[in-house]
Amino acid sequence: MDRISLTGFVDFVLEAGAGGDGDPLKERKGDSSPEFYQSLRDAIVAMHREDLLPVTLDQVVSREPSEKKRRVFGRVVEGYRRFLATGSMKWFEPPRTRYRMGAHEVDVNPELGLAIDETPHVIKMYFRGEPLTPRRTSVMLSLLAGRLGRICPGHVFAVLDVRHGKLHAVSTPEERFGILRGATPEGR
């Protein structure tokens, strides 16, 4: 059984829905590659988990050997700072799950669990340079709320457009897309 990330699965759903030959295991390159932002993603999680100051993100940017990544990461950190200014935030471990979808196992893996002004938010971060479309946002929120809503009632599920510091949220689980109805949950 092949395991794929939530982001990889969303790419597949959107490509297949647009009439393309979607391949959930397709290798992504450059900015779309999951590894491109890994050090920054890890630093954001560590900053919250360990209650560090946002200046730690600047250190990740300055240590990056690639000029292109330093430039891109700098813009992303600016956007993340805008998000940080929206309220007080306290870390909690985000829930995770996985489920079977045909021959694949999809990881539903939000990176952040933050109580924002005391309201618990389960957040999937979106880093890519390509715009976060309403369709992509809707699919991601449906997957997060549909798969995690029963395990964490009362939580807000959200996708954070990190570059722009914009949080797209849904408070209650939405009706799942028809293509997801046959999936079986397996908690982690």
Backbone as ProteinMPNN parsed JSONL, in Angstrom:
{"seq_chain_A": "MDRISLTGFVDFVLEAGAGGDGDPLKERKGDSSPEFYQSLRDAIVAMHREDLLPVTLDQVVSREPSEKKRRVFGRVVEGYRRFLATGSMKWFEPPRTRYRMGAHEVDVNPELGLAIDETPHVIKMYFRGEPLTPRRTSVMLSLLAGRLGRICPGHVFAVLDVRHGKLHAVSTPEERFGILRGATPEGR", "coords_chain_A": {"N_chain_A": [[0.839, -1.175, 0.0], [0.594, 2.171, -0.898], [1.665, 5.146, 0.677], [0.529, 8.445, 0.91], [0.841, 11.995, 1.17], [-1.356, 14.458, 2.609], [-1.315, 16.831, 1.108], [-0.263, 15.877, -1.334], [-2.353, 14.19, -2.051], [-4.447, 16.033, -2.339], [-3.457, 17.494, -4.521], [-3.636, 15.456, -6.444], [-6.469, 14.998, -6.495], [-7.371, 17.489, -7.436], [-6.067, 17.652, -9.936], [-7.089, 15.38, -11.245], [-9.787, 16.002, -11.2], [-9.831, 18.119, -12.92], [-9.68, 16.986, -15.325], [-7.222, 16.011, -15.913], [-4.435, 13.66, -15.981], [-4.234, 12.534, -13.163], [-1.817, 11.645, -10.751], [-1.257, 10.306, -7.739], [1.222, 9.756, -6.679], [3.041, 11.242, -7.996], [6.131, 12.836, -8.547], [7.053, 15.89, -7.193], [8.526, 19.012, -8.114], [10.931, 21.614, -7.344], [9.491, 24.531, -5.957], [7.06, 23.279, -5.477], [7.738, 20.895, -4.388], [7.634, 18.809, -1.53], [9.874, 18.865, 0.119], [11.114, 21.296, -0.264], [10.323, 23.368, 1.48], [10.765, 22.24, 3.939], [12.666, 22.695, 6.09], [11.905, 25.219, 7.015], [9.221, 24.785, 7.65], [9.542, 22.899, 9.73], [10.871, 24.557, 11.546], [8.926, 26.474, 12.184], [7.013, 24.865, 13.468], [8.603, 23.937, 15.628], [9.147, 26.384, 16.856], [6.645, 27.088, 17.944], [6.024, 24.789, 19.482], [8.144, 24.687, 21.316], [7.924, 27.112, 22.466], [9.36, 29.384, 21.47], [10.865, 32.492, 20.394], [9.769, 34.446, 17.533], [12.045, 35.297, 16.123], [13.657, 33.131, 15.718], [12.918, 32.086, 13.293], [14.047, 33.842, 11.482], [16.688, 33.139, 11.785], [16.726, 30.608, 10.602], [16.287, 31.327, 7.96], [18.614, 32.868, 7.432], [20.605, 30.928, 7.69], [20.256, 29.346, 5.497], [21.726, 27.914, 2.692], [21.142, 28.305, -0.035], [20.61, 30.951, -2.232], [18.213, 31.513, -3.567], [16.335, 30.142, -1.952], [16.696, 31.566, 0.449], [15.675, 34.073, -0.277], [12.984, 33.418, -0.947], [12.137, 32.162, 1.464], [12.404, 34.34, 3.204], [10.294, 36.03, 2.394], [8.16, 34.357, 3.028], [8.397, 34.149, 5.816], [7.837, 36.804, 6.502], [5.095, 36.892, 5.857], [4.19, 34.979, 7.684], [4.654, 36.259, 10.072], [2.694, 38.241, 9.936], [0.444, 36.651, 10.332], [0.976, 35.776, 12.96], [0.49, 38.11, 14.352], [-2.22, 38.224, 14.641], [-3.459, 37.331, 16.96], [-3.309, 35.943, 20.359], [-1.384, 32.986, 20.863], [-1.236, 29.569, 21.675], [0.435, 26.545, 21.888], [-0.675, 23.22, 21.036], [-0.544, 19.689, 20.649], [-1.185, 18.715, 17.376], [-3.937, 16.754, 16.125], [-3.697, 13.687, 14.279], [-4.352, 11.529, 11.518], [-4.959, 8.698, 9.4], [-6.186, 7.313, 6.346], [-7.646, 4.809, 4.245], [-7.718, 4.896, 0.754], [-8.681, 3.461, -1.854], [-5.964, 1.927, -3.373], [-4.236, 3.326, -1.862], [-2.906, 4.977, 1.055], [-3.808, 7.689, 2.843], [-2.28, 10.306, 4.505], [-3.492, 12.374, 6.969], [-2.392, 15.153, 8.072], [-2.109, 17.706, 9.799], [0.041, 20.453, 10.582], [0.095, 22.263, 12.709], [-1.199, 22.828, 15.955], [-2.96, 25.134, 17.464], [-4.105, 27.161, 20.034], [-5.854, 29.83, 19.442], [-6.393, 32.874, 20.7], [-7.626, 31.45, 22.733], [-9.297, 29.647, 21.399], [-9.324, 26.467, 20.031], [-7.418, 25.623, 17.216], [-6.837, 23.606, 14.401], [-4.357, 23.296, 12.147], [-3.332, 23.26, 8.778], [-0.505, 24.003, 6.995], [0.132, 26.033, 4.128], [2.51, 26.529, 1.774], [3.392, 27.015, -0.854], [4.295, 28.916, -3.844], [2.423, 29.247, -5.854], [-0.904, 30.506, -6.135], [-3.215, 30.021, -3.426], [-5.993, 28.525, -4.136], [-9.612, 28.921, -4.053], [-10.835, 26.449, -4.524], [-8.83, 24.516, -3.908], [-8.481, 25.17, -1.217], [-11.03, 24.527, -0.23], [-11.122, 21.716, -0.672], [-8.985, 20.874, 0.973], [-9.864, 21.78, 3.523], [-12.221, 20.304, 3.756], [-11.211, 17.696, 3.876], [-9.638, 17.843, 6.231], [-11.58, 18.61, 8.243], [-13.508, 16.642, 7.805], [-12.165, 14.252, 8.39], [-10.99, 14.648, 10.874], [-12.824, 15.899, 12.482], [-14.579, 14.385, 14.109], [-12.867, 13.392, 16.037], [-11.946, 15.618, 17.33], [-14.065, 17.497, 18.471], [-15.466, 20.794, 18.432], [-13.21, 22.108, 17.659], [-11.544, 24.39, 15.452], [-10.964, 24.03, 12.061], [-8.364, 24.603, 9.783], [-6.668, 26.134, 6.978], [-3.619, 27.554, 6.455], [-2.437, 30.125, 4.561], [0.641, 30.639, 4.306], [2.517, 32.471, 3.189], [1.011, 34.779, 2.866], [-0.078, 35.174, 5.301], [-2.696, 34.52, 5.851], [-5.499, 33.021, 7.236], [-7.639, 30.423, 6.488], [-10.627, 29.191, 7.477], [-12.833, 26.707, 8.944], [-15.482, 26.029, 11.085], [-17.157, 23.891, 11.648], [-17.503, 20.438, 10.717], [-17.623, 19.984, 7.234], [-19.792, 18.727, 4.646], [-18.53, 15.846, 3.195], [-16.716, 15.429, 0.09], [-18.029, 13.537, -2.647], [-16.175, 11.701, -3.7], [-14.716, 10.932, -1.558], [-16.204, 9.346, 0.063], [-16.039, 6.516, 0.227], [-13.85, 5.956, 1.759], [-11.99, 4.569, 4.534], [-11.456, 5.303, 7.928], [-8.408, 5.252, 9.802], [-7.124, 5.615, 12.774], [-4.242, 7.189, 14.209]], "CA_chain_A": [[0.0, 0.0, 0.0], [1.35, 3.418, -1.008], [1.24, 6.239, 1.549], [0.698, 9.767, 0.315], [0.534, 13.102, 2.071], [-2.6, 15.176, 2.356], [-1.073, 17.76, 0.005], [-0.167, 15.071, -2.546], [-3.696, 13.711, -2.379], [-5.207, 17.183, -2.83], [-2.96, 17.715, -5.886], [-4.227, 14.399, -7.268], [-7.906, 15.259, -6.636], [-7.56, 18.667, -8.282], [-5.64, 17.321, -11.298], [-8.042, 14.419, -11.811], [-11.045, 16.722, -11.378], [-9.677, 19.051, -14.034], [-9.55, 16.194, -16.536], [-5.835, 15.604, -16.115], [-4.069, 12.319, -15.554], [-3.712, 12.691, -11.811], [-1.031, 10.563, -10.174], [-1.0, 10.72, -6.363], [2.613, 9.525, -6.304], [3.87, 12.052, -8.887], [7.187, 13.577, -7.871], [6.952, 17.34, -7.369], [9.838, 19.645, -8.236], [11.058, 23.013, -6.955], [8.621, 25.102, -4.942], [5.972, 22.344, -5.2], [8.287, 19.724, -3.714], [7.447, 18.904, -0.08], [11.154, 19.095, 0.796], [11.583, 22.662, -0.475], [10.033, 24.185, 2.664], [10.815, 21.404, 5.14], [13.393, 23.303, 7.213], [11.095, 26.32, 7.535], [8.05, 24.157, 8.271], [10.001, 22.346, 11.01], [11.217, 25.666, 12.444], [7.67, 27.063, 12.658], [6.458, 23.928, 14.452], [9.468, 23.969, 16.816], [8.965, 27.682, 17.506], [5.435, 27.018, 18.766], [6.116, 23.672, 20.431], [9.132, 25.005, 22.356], [7.623, 28.472, 22.917], [10.493, 30.229, 21.1], [10.534, 33.777, 19.771], [9.757, 34.4, 16.07], [13.367, 35.563, 15.567], [14.247, 31.842, 15.321], [12.642, 31.886, 11.864], [15.069, 34.622, 10.767], [17.922, 32.347, 11.821], [16.595, 29.553, 9.58], [16.471, 31.998, 6.67], [20.017, 33.274, 7.256], [21.456, 29.733, 7.577], [19.962, 28.644, 4.246], [22.817, 28.157, 1.733], [20.646, 28.691, -1.356], [20.145, 32.339, -2.35], [16.794, 31.468, -3.943], [15.553, 29.777, -0.768], [16.739, 32.681, 1.408], [14.747, 35.092, -0.767], [11.625, 32.889, -0.81], [11.864, 31.968, 2.891], [12.232, 35.659, 3.811], [8.917, 36.477, 2.118], [7.251, 33.479, 3.776], [8.482, 34.543, 7.227], [7.079, 38.064, 6.616], [3.68, 36.523, 5.886], [3.894, 34.274, 8.929], [4.608, 37.284, 11.129], [1.361, 38.864, 9.868], [-0.461, 35.713, 10.994], [1.257, 35.791, 14.401], [-0.05, 39.338, 14.931], [-3.689, 38.183, 14.674], [-3.984, 36.972, 18.281], [-2.392, 35.169, 21.202], [-1.343, 31.594, 20.406], [-0.641, 28.586, 22.576], [0.618, 25.273, 21.193], [-1.085, 21.886, 21.468], [-0.175, 18.697, 19.616], [-2.321, 18.55, 16.464], [-4.32, 15.363, 15.868], [-3.353, 13.143, 12.953], [-4.993, 10.256, 11.197], [-4.765, 8.283, 8.005], [-7.293, 6.485, 5.891], [-7.444, 4.124, 2.974], [-8.439, 5.374, -0.426], [-8.261, 2.527, -2.894], [-4.667, 1.291, -3.113], [-3.392, 4.318, -1.185], [-3.201, 5.372, 2.416], [-3.621, 9.143, 2.869], [-1.972, 10.878, 5.817], [-4.109, 13.659, 7.269], [-1.318, 15.547, 8.981], [-1.919, 19.139, 10.031], [1.304, 20.696, 11.297], [-0.041, 23.124, 13.884], [-2.337, 22.868, 16.864], [-2.793, 26.403, 18.172], [-5.256, 27.821, 20.646], [-5.757, 31.235, 19.06], [-7.317, 33.565, 21.61], [-8.25, 30.366, 23.504], [-10.095, 28.762, 20.551], [-8.395, 25.511, 19.419], [-7.353, 25.554, 15.757], [-6.004, 22.562, 13.799], [-3.953, 24.051, 10.961], [-2.452, 22.752, 7.725], [0.177, 25.152, 6.395], [0.309, 26.038, 2.681], [3.693, 27.354, 1.521], [3.728, 27.186, -2.268], [4.198, 30.215, -4.487], [1.183, 29.338, -6.63], [-1.975, 30.961, -5.25], [-4.093, 29.078, -2.746], [-7.296, 28.754, -4.765], [-10.769, 28.517, -3.248], [-11.08, 25.014, -4.711], [-7.828, 23.799, -3.111], [-8.821, 25.433, 0.181], [-12.231, 23.748, 0.089], [-10.767, 20.292, -0.589], [-8.163, 20.673, 2.17], [-10.699, 21.944, 4.712], [-13.137, 19.159, 3.821], [-10.447, 16.54, 4.345], [-9.285, 18.047, 7.643], [-12.773, 18.568, 9.083], [-14.18, 15.352, 7.633], [-11.395, 13.164, 8.988], [-10.59, 14.928, 12.26], [-13.921, 16.54, 13.202], [-15.134, 13.513, 15.153], [-11.878, 13.189, 17.107], [-11.765, 16.871, 18.077], [-15.213, 18.402, 18.351], [-15.251, 22.122, 18.974], [-12.0, 22.706, 17.1], [-11.633, 25.06, 14.162], [-10.023, 23.44, 11.11], [-7.934, 25.731, 8.963], [-5.514, 26.109, 6.089], [-2.928, 28.826, 6.556], [-1.619, 30.577, 3.441], [1.742, 31.165, 5.113], [3.113, 33.637, 2.524], [0.16, 35.957, 3.006], [-0.532, 35.274, 6.681], [-4.16, 34.446, 5.83], [-6.058, 31.771, 7.745], [-8.935, 30.035, 5.929], [-11.086, 28.284, 8.527], [-14.196, 26.201, 9.025], [-15.703, 25.635, 12.476], [-17.859, 22.615, 11.755], [-17.194, 19.576, 9.574], [-18.446, 20.142, 6.046], [-20.137, 17.492, 3.955], [-17.377, 15.394, 2.416], [-16.893, 15.245, -1.346], [-18.449, 12.189, -2.996], [-15.042, 10.82, -3.966], [-14.101, 10.521, -0.294], [-17.177, 8.582, 0.856], [-15.675, 5.114, 0.415], [-12.607, 5.83, 2.546], [-12.141, 4.083, 5.908], [-10.464, 5.931, 8.799], [-7.529, 4.473, 10.687], [-6.454, 6.594, 13.634], [-2.84, 6.963, 14.573]], "C_chain_A": [[0.888, 1.244, 0.0], [0.777, 4.457, -0.059], [1.501, 7.553, 0.839], [0.269, 10.83, 1.329], [-0.818, 13.706, 1.706], [-2.433, 16.104, 1.158], [-0.968, 17.018, -1.325], [-1.524, 14.57, -3.003], [-4.554, 14.855, -2.925], [-4.765, 17.525, -4.257], [-3.606, 16.725, -6.847], [-5.709, 14.674, -7.53], [-8.137, 16.424, -7.589], [-7.146, 18.404, -9.719], [-6.641, 16.396, -11.969], [-9.375, 15.105, -12.092], [-11.012, 17.693, -12.538], [-9.492, 18.304, -15.354], [-8.132, 15.754, -16.83], [-5.622, 14.157, -15.705], [-3.425, 12.43, -14.188], [-2.971, 11.457, -11.353], [-0.668, 10.971, -8.757], [0.451, 10.543, -5.923], [3.586, 10.321, -7.173], [4.889, 12.857, -8.081], [7.069, 15.057, -8.214], [8.357, 17.932, -7.386], [9.773, 21.085, -7.735], [10.159, 23.392, -5.797], [7.479, 24.149, -4.563], [6.446, 21.085, -4.482], [8.096, 19.875, -2.205], [8.739, 19.236, 0.664], [11.623, 20.542, 0.707], [11.438, 23.494, 0.794], [10.237, 23.447, 3.979], [11.525, 22.068, 6.322], [12.594, 24.448, 7.834], [9.846, 25.79, 8.238], [8.412, 23.621, 9.658], [10.302, 23.449, 12.023], [9.96, 26.335, 13.003], [7.044, 26.174, 13.729], [7.272, 23.982, 15.747], [9.301, 25.284, 17.58], [7.749, 27.656, 18.436], [5.551, 25.958, 19.852], [7.018, 24.013, 21.615], [8.972, 26.423, 22.892], [8.82, 29.416, 22.699], [10.002, 31.533, 20.478], [10.567, 33.645, 18.243], [11.109, 34.686, 15.413], [14.065, 34.259, 15.153], [14.004, 31.558, 13.839], [13.641, 32.658, 11.014], [16.39, 33.851, 10.715], [17.891, 31.221, 10.799], [16.843, 30.156, 8.204], [17.949, 32.302, 6.442], [20.963, 32.077, 7.118], [21.27, 28.986, 6.264], [21.045, 28.956, 3.214], [22.345, 28.646, 0.358], [20.099, 30.117, -1.342], [18.658, 32.376, -2.667], [15.937, 31.147, -2.718], [15.567, 30.893, 0.272], [15.733, 33.76, 1.017], [13.294, 34.649, -0.551], [11.25, 32.752, 0.667], [11.641, 33.307, 3.596], [10.821, 36.192, 3.615], [7.901, 35.653, 2.909], [7.236, 33.873, 5.252], [7.74, 35.87, 7.453], [5.58, 37.781, 6.711], [3.307, 35.842, 7.194], [3.828, 35.248, 10.103], [3.258, 38.004, 11.13], [0.339, 37.957, 10.554], [-0.267, 35.75, 12.507], [0.637, 37.012, 15.089], [-1.57, 39.307, 15.093], [-4.264, 37.803, 16.034], [-2.959, 36.232, 19.103], [-2.505, 33.694, 20.817], [-0.623, 30.717, 21.411], [-0.684, 27.234, 21.886], [-0.137, 24.125, 21.862], [-0.757, 20.938, 20.319], [-1.363, 18.482, 18.682], [-2.659, 17.067, 16.268], [-3.91, 14.948, 14.458], [-4.123, 11.851, 12.764], [-4.565, 9.859, 9.792], [-5.952, 7.423, 7.629], [-6.968, 5.898, 4.53], [-8.318, 4.733, 1.9], [-7.958, 4.511, -1.579], [-6.964, 1.851, -2.493], [-3.724, 2.208, -2.338], [-3.843, 4.532, 0.251], [-2.827, 6.85, 2.517], [-3.378, 9.591, 4.31], [-2.674, 12.229, 5.935], [-3.275, 14.218, 8.412], [-1.161, 17.054, 9.125], [-0.676, 19.368, 10.876], [1.126, 21.427, 12.613], [-1.33, 22.864, 14.65], [-2.132, 24.121, 17.69], [-4.122, 26.855, 18.763], [-5.061, 29.305, 20.368], [-6.836, 31.977, 19.836], [-8.232, 32.547, 22.304], [-9.181, 29.454, 22.705], [-9.14, 27.797, 19.851], [-8.545, 25.44, 17.9], [-6.405, 24.42, 15.349], [-5.672, 23.065, 12.397], [-2.997, 23.274, 10.062], [-1.827, 23.972, 7.061], [0.344, 24.961, 4.89], [1.417, 27.034, 2.36], [3.889, 27.76, 0.066], [3.538, 28.605, -2.787], [2.939, 30.363, -5.315], [0.035, 29.684, -5.682], [-2.789, 29.809, -4.649], [-5.503, 29.371, -3.251], [-8.436, 28.362, -3.828], [-11.049, 27.014, -3.357], [-10.108, 24.176, -3.871], [-8.144, 23.959, -1.618], [-10.004, 24.573, 0.611], [-11.931, 22.256, 0.237], [-9.97, 20.017, 0.686], [-9.0, 20.784, 3.445], [-11.672, 20.779, 4.872], [-12.429, 17.916, 4.334], [-10.101, 16.67, 5.828], [-10.51, 17.879, 8.542], [-13.465, 17.212, 9.006], [-13.479, 14.204, 8.328], [-11.069, 13.396, 10.459], [-11.721, 15.508, 13.112], [-14.503, 15.694, 14.322], [-14.168, 13.324, 16.316], [-11.7, 14.465, 17.931], [-12.935, 17.813, 17.852], [-14.903, 19.752, 19.002], [-13.996, 22.808, 18.474], [-12.33, 23.396, 15.781], [-10.576, 24.414, 13.272], [-9.664, 24.518, 10.106], [-6.762, 25.374, 8.06], [-4.912, 27.504, 6.172], [-2.107, 29.062, 5.298], [-0.461, 31.336, 4.089], [2.324, 32.433, 4.5], [2.328, 34.922, 2.77], [-0.383, 36.129, 4.423], [-2.037, 35.175, 6.814], [-4.634, 33.056, 6.231], [-7.445, 31.568, 7.154], [-9.474, 28.945, 6.85], [-12.531, 27.851, 8.341], [-14.374, 25.663, 10.447], [-16.383, 24.291, 12.634], [-17.523, 21.761, 10.553], [-18.178, 19.794, 8.431], [-18.781, 18.766, 5.482], [-18.952, 17.1, 3.083], [-17.724, 15.278, 0.941], [-17.236, 13.789, -1.626], [-17.296, 11.233, -3.203], [-14.41, 10.289, -2.675], [-15.001, 9.595, 0.512], [-16.771, 7.144, 1.125], [-14.459, 4.894, 1.3], [-12.91, 5.354, 3.963], [-11.065, 4.682, 6.785], [-9.656, 4.911, 9.589], [-6.765, 5.478, 11.517], [-5.022, 6.203, 13.919], [-2.654, 7.233, 16.013]], "O_chain_A": [[1.818, 1.354, 0.799], [-0.439, 4.639, 0.014], [2.558, 7.752, 0.241], [-0.552, 10.584, 2.213], [-1.341, 13.478, 0.615], [-3.303, 16.161, 0.289], [-1.515, 17.468, -2.332], [-1.81, 14.529, -4.199], [-5.308, 14.658, -3.878], [-5.605, 17.813, -5.109], [-4.064, 17.1, -7.926], [-6.156, 14.59, -8.674], [-9.006, 16.351, -8.457], [-7.806, 18.883, -10.642], [-7.003, 16.602, -13.128], [-10.02, 14.824, -13.102], [-12.057, 18.052, -13.081], [-9.184, 18.913, -16.379], [-7.866, 15.184, -17.888], [-6.515, 13.514, -15.154], [-2.2, 12.419, -14.073], [-3.446, 10.338, -11.546], [0.14, 11.881, -8.568], [0.867, 11.111, -4.913], [4.798, 10.114, -7.107], [4.555, 13.475, -7.07], [6.994, 15.428, -9.385], [9.268, 17.407, -6.745], [8.705, 21.697, -7.703], [10.07, 22.683, -4.794], [6.982, 24.208, -3.438], [5.626, 20.293, -4.017], [8.363, 20.942, -1.652], [8.691, 19.833, 1.739], [12.444, 20.974, 1.516], [12.346, 24.249, 1.143], [9.909, 23.983, 5.038], [11.027, 22.006, 7.446], [12.609, 24.622, 9.052], [9.462, 26.291, 9.295], [7.696, 23.851, 10.632], [10.025, 23.299, 13.213], [9.934, 26.721, 14.172], [6.6, 26.66, 14.769], [6.704, 24.064, 16.836], [9.313, 25.294, 18.811], [7.81, 28.137, 19.567], [5.213, 26.207, 21.009], [6.712, 23.682, 22.761], [9.793, 26.883, 23.684], [9.235, 30.14, 23.604], [8.84, 31.641, 20.085], [11.313, 32.821, 17.714], [11.298, 34.346, 14.246], [14.972, 34.287, 14.321], [14.798, 30.866, 13.202], [14.041, 32.192, 9.948], [17.115, 33.909, 9.721], [18.915, 30.908, 10.192], [17.533, 29.559, 7.377], [18.477, 32.021, 5.367], [22.017, 32.198, 6.493], [22.047, 28.085, 5.951], [21.269, 30.122, 2.889], [23.092, 29.337, -0.335], [19.23, 30.448, -0.535], [17.921, 33.183, -2.1], [14.927, 31.808, -2.476], [14.548, 31.142, 0.916], [15.026, 34.298, 1.87], [12.477, 35.412, -0.036], [10.169, 33.177, 1.075], [10.792, 33.408, 4.483], [10.219, 36.736, 4.54], [6.905, 36.186, 3.398], [6.171, 33.924, 5.868], [7.085, 36.042, 8.482], [4.883, 38.361, 7.544], [2.237, 36.094, 7.749], [3.027, 35.067, 11.021], [2.733, 38.34, 12.191], [-0.533, 38.439, 11.277], [-1.244, 35.756, 13.255], [0.299, 36.954, 16.271], [-2.153, 40.253, 15.621], [-5.47, 37.946, 16.237], [-1.869, 35.923, 18.621], [-3.589, 33.213, 20.485], [0.441, 31.062, 21.925], [-1.72, 26.828, 21.361], [-0.231, 24.058, 23.088], [-0.702, 21.347, 19.16], [-2.441, 18.106, 19.14], [-1.763, 16.223, 16.247], [-3.795, 15.785, 13.562], [-4.492, 11.175, 13.725], [-3.889, 10.616, 9.095], [-6.636, 6.872, 8.492], [-6.139, 6.414, 3.779], [-9.49, 5.04, 2.115], [-6.94, 4.808, -2.205], [-6.865, 1.271, -1.412], [-2.544, 1.895, -2.177], [-4.998, 4.3, 0.606], [-1.672, 7.22, 2.304], [-4.164, 9.295, 5.21], [-2.476, 13.117, 5.106], [-3.427, 13.816, 9.566], [-0.189, 17.625, 8.631], [-0.37, 18.583, 11.774], [1.915, 21.237, 13.539], [-2.402, 22.703, 14.067], [-1.231, 24.174, 18.527], [-5.135, 26.92, 18.067], [-4.213, 29.957, 20.977], [-8.03, 31.742, 19.652], [-9.437, 32.757, 22.44], [-9.8, 28.564, 23.287], [-8.234, 28.241, 19.147], [-9.637, 25.228, 17.373], [-5.306, 24.295, 15.891], [-6.559, 23.242, 11.561], [-2.0, 22.713, 10.516], [-2.538, 24.873, 6.616], [0.66, 23.864, 4.429], [1.291, 28.227, 2.635], [4.514, 28.788, -0.196], [2.746, 29.385, -2.259], [2.429, 31.472, -5.473], [0.005, 29.207, -4.548], [-3.011, 28.778, -5.284], [-6.128, 30.349, -2.839], [-8.244, 27.559, -2.915], [-11.456, 26.386, -2.38], [-10.525, 23.233, -3.199], [-8.08, 22.995, -0.856], [-9.984, 23.965, 1.682], [-12.425, 21.609, 1.161], [-10.241, 19.048, 1.395], [-8.855, 19.963, 4.351], [-11.92, 20.319, 5.987], [-12.986, 17.167, 5.137], [-10.254, 15.716, 6.591], [-10.481, 17.099, 9.494], [-13.949, 16.694, 10.012], [-14.133, 13.277, 8.807], [-10.89, 12.438, 11.211], [-11.591, 15.598, 14.333], [-14.878, 16.221, 15.369], [-14.595, 13.119, 17.452], [-11.342, 14.395, 19.107], [-12.817, 18.805, 17.133], [-14.175, 19.83, 19.991], [-13.737, 23.96, 18.821], [-13.277, 23.024, 15.089], [-9.424, 24.266, 13.68], [-10.528, 25.256, 9.633], [-5.986, 24.458, 8.331], [-5.603, 28.505, 5.984], [-1.19, 28.298, 4.997], [-0.573, 32.526, 4.382], [2.601, 33.386, 5.228], [2.9, 36.007, 2.869], [-1.067, 37.11, 4.715], [-2.607, 35.685, 7.779], [-4.229, 32.05, 5.649], [-8.321, 32.422, 7.293], [-8.854, 27.892, 6.993], [-13.331, 28.519, 7.685], [-13.521, 24.932, 10.952], [-16.203, 23.621, 13.651], [-17.28, 22.294, 9.47], [-19.394, 19.791, 8.624], [-18.131, 17.772, 5.805], [-18.432, 17.918, 2.325], [-18.88, 15.057, 0.581], [-16.777, 12.899, -0.911], [-17.43, 10.047, -2.904], [-13.659, 9.314, -2.701], [-14.582, 9.104, 1.56], [-17.132, 6.598, 2.167], [-14.082, 3.752, 1.56], [-13.951, 5.688, 4.529], [-9.883, 4.596, 6.452], [-10.157, 3.858, 9.985], [-5.849, 6.129, 11.014], [-4.653, 5.03, 13.87], [-1.544, 7.103, 16.527]]}, "name": "protein", "num_of_chains": 1, "seq": "MDRISLTGFVDFVLEAGAGGDGDPLKERKGDSSPEFYQSLRDAIVAMHREDLLPVTLDQVVSREPSEKKRRVFGRVVEGYRRFLATGSMKWFEPPRTRYRMGAHEVDVNPELGLAIDETPHVIKMYFRGEPLTPRRTSVMLSLLAGRLGRICPGHVFAVLDVRHGKLHAVSTPEERFGILRGATPEGR"}
